[in-house]
């Protein structure tokens, strides 16, 4: 069964509480948005992933996109994870996994690692679903996915 939404389809709107305040996808029309679904705060691979973004903060800031992490832990867990590791990516609390489900990034075990890139018009332009979740998209991988998007009409 194909993951939904697929490339070329409209990204489902959502609103979640996050470490930088409320986040509503539709408020970011006109921007490129990267959704980083991940299994859990303070887990080995997730910690390595988000610390790698922190360690390349300048490259990350130059991606030209709004980037958020999404998992099923609550806001308190996200704040603790952020504070403990001095993370720089806003983390969103998808406690009931509704957003992960709507993006095909959920299994019986919980949120799966996936990257969804959404263009300025709210269309999914790239998705990468990790089979086992033991690796992640680096800053360079995210840059390549964003660079492959067509230039937005002025």
C-alpha positions in Angstrom: 0.0 0.0 0.0 1.4 3.4 -1.0 2.2 6.0 1.7 -0.2 8.9 1.7 0.0 11.7 1.0 2.1 10.9 -2.1 4.3 13.3 -3.9 2.1 15.7 -5.9 -0.8 15.5 -3.4 -2.0 18.3 -1.1 -0.4 18.0 2.4 -3.1 17.6 5.1 -3.4 20.6 7.3 -2.8 20.2 11.1 -2.2 22.2 14.2 0.0 21.0 17.1 1.5 22.4 20.2 5.3 22.7 20.0 8.4 23.8 21.8 8.2 27.2 19.9 4.4 27.6 20.4 1.4 26.5 18.3 2.2 25.3 14.8 -0.4 25.2 12.1 0.8 24.0 8.7 -1.5 26.3 6.7 0.1 29.3 8.5 3.2 28.5 6.5 1.8 28.8 3.0 4.4 30.6 0.9 7.2 28.7 2.7 8.8 25.4 2.2 8.2 23.1 5.1 10.0 20.0 6.2 8.2 17.6 8.5 10.6 15.3 10.4 8.6 12.4 11.9 10.6 10.5 14.5 10.0 7.7 16.9 10.8 9.3 20.3 12.6 11.8 22.4 15.9 10.7 24.1 16.2 7.5 22.0 19.6 6.8 20.5 19.0 7.5 16.8 16.6 10.4 17.4 19.1 12.1 19.7 21.9 11.6 17.1 19.6 13.0 14.4 18.6 16.2 16.1 22.0 16.8 17.6 23.5 16.5 14.0 21.1 19.4 13.0 22.2 21.4 16.1 25.9 20.8 15.3 25.4 22.1 11.7 23.2 25.0 12.8 24.5 27.4 10.1 23.9 24.9 7.3 20.6 24.0 8.7 19.5 27.7 8.9 20.4 28.1 5.3 18.0 25.4 4.1 15.5 28.0 3.3 12.6 26.0 4.9 10.7 25.8 8.1 11.6 22.5 9.7 9.8 20.8 12.6 10.1 17.5 14.3 7.0 15.5 15.1 6.5 12.6 17.5 4.0 11.3 19.9 5.6 12.4 23.1 4.0 15.3 25.0 5.2 18.9 25.1 6.9 18.4 28.5 9.0 15.5 27.1 9.9 17.6 24.0 11.0 20.5 26.2 13.2 18.2 28.3 14.7 16.6 25.2 15.4 20.0 23.7 16.9 21.4 26.9 19.0 18.4 27.6 20.6 18.5 24.2 20.4 22.2 23.3 18.3 21.3 20.2 17.5 23.9 17.6 14.6 22.3 15.8 11.1 23.0 17.1 9.4 19.7 18.2 5.7 19.2 17.9 3.6 17.0 20.2 1.4 14.6 18.2 0.2 12.8 21.4 -2.7 10.9 19.7 -0.5 10.2 16.6 -3.3 11.7 14.4 -0.9 13.7 12.3 1.5 10.8 11.9 -1.4 8.7 10.7 -2.6 11.3 8.3 0.9 11.4 6.8 1.4 7.6 6.7 4.2 7.8 9.3 2.6 5.6 11.9 2.7 1.8 12.6 1.5 -0.4 15.5 4.8 0.5 17.2 4.2 4.3 17.0 5.6 7.1 14.9 8.0 6.0 12.2 10.9 8.0 10.9 9.9 9.8 7.8 10.7 13.1 6.0 8.0 15.0 4.1 8.9 18.1 2.1 6.0 20.5 1.3 6.3 23.3 -1.2 5.0 26.9 -1.0 1.6 25.9 -2.3 1.1 23.1 0.3 1.9 20.2 -2.1 4.1 17.3 -1.0 7.2 17.3 -3.2 9.4 14.8 -1.5 9.0 12.0 1.0 11.5 9.6 2.4 10.2 6.7 4.6 12.9 4.9 6.6 12.4 1.2 6.6 13.8 0.5 10.0 14.3 3.9 11.5 17.9 3.2 12.2 19.2 6.0 10.0 18.0 9.5 9.3 18.2 12.3 6.7 21.3 14.5 7.2 21.4 18.2 6.6 23.0 17.4 3.2 20.1 15.0 2.4 17.6 17.7 3.3 19.4 20.2 1.2 19.4 17.9 -1.8 15.6 17.3 -1.4 14.9 21.0 -1.2 17.3 21.9 -4.1 15.4 19.4 -6.3 12.1 21.3 -5.8 11.1 23.7 -8.6 11.6 27.4 -7.9 8.4 29.0 -6.6 6.6 31.4 -8.9 7.0 35.0 -7.8 
